[in-house]
Amino acid sequence: MDDIVKAALAKWPNVPDCTGWLLLDRRGQWRMRDEGAQARGELGTPIRHAALIGFIERNYERAPDGRWFFQNGPQRVFVELAYTPWIVRLARRASGEPTLTDHTGAPFEPAAAFVDDQGGVLFVDASSPARAALLHDHDLDVFAELATLDDEACGGSLDWPDGRRLTIEPIRCADVPARFDFVASPASTNA
């Protein structure tokens, strides 16, 4: 968390929370959602300002109840999630080995992999609680090249550079938030 945010929290400890105005889409873009976008159920306008995106990402955290938020000075801005709290990009190093980075640009070390009932690929790390991350749809071709998939079992495996073989398990989209302990829509809950 940025020092300026810590100072604002100390100065103004009782600022009310904000919900509905910020969304993380399925490609890792932050989007502002005005009242009209919220009322229409739209994703909102992509944020393009690099410094603002960096500030959001440095101050993005999980509340104990599973809601994700951006600490904007003294105010918690709870994030609507188009699917998962993290989006990852899959690439190959020069050696051909796979590597994952999250939407903030940080390395993401997978502990498990899943394919959902809509064809989405999810990775989960070993943190507690685990961070669930959707694979950016532009990287599905790289995943298909690297994974060994079993269509009948709706799963498969993926060899990882550290010598581990990740089992790819099937999962239902509707089960993802509860399974990985996060709230997809803080605005629609009383959490």
Secondary structure as UniProt FT lines:
FT   HELIX           3..11
FT   TURN            13..14
FT   STRAND          18..24
FT   TURN            26..27
FT   STRAND          30..32
FT   HELIX           35..40
FT   STRAND          45..46
FT   HELIX           50..58
FT   STRAND          60..62
FT   TURN            64..65
FT   STRAND          68..72
FT   TURN            73..74
FT   STRAND          75..81
FT   STRAND          86..92
FT   TURN            94..95
FT   STRAND          98..102
FT   TURN            103..104
FT   STRAND          112..116
FT   TURN            117..118
FT   STRAND          121..124
FT   STRAND          132..135
FT   HELIX           137..139
FT   HELIX           140..146
FT   STRAND          147..150
FT   TURN            151..154
FT   STRAND          155..159
FT   TURN            161..162
FT   STRAND          165..171
FT   HELIX           173..175
FT   HELIX           176..179
FT   TURN            180..181
FT   HELIX           186..188
//
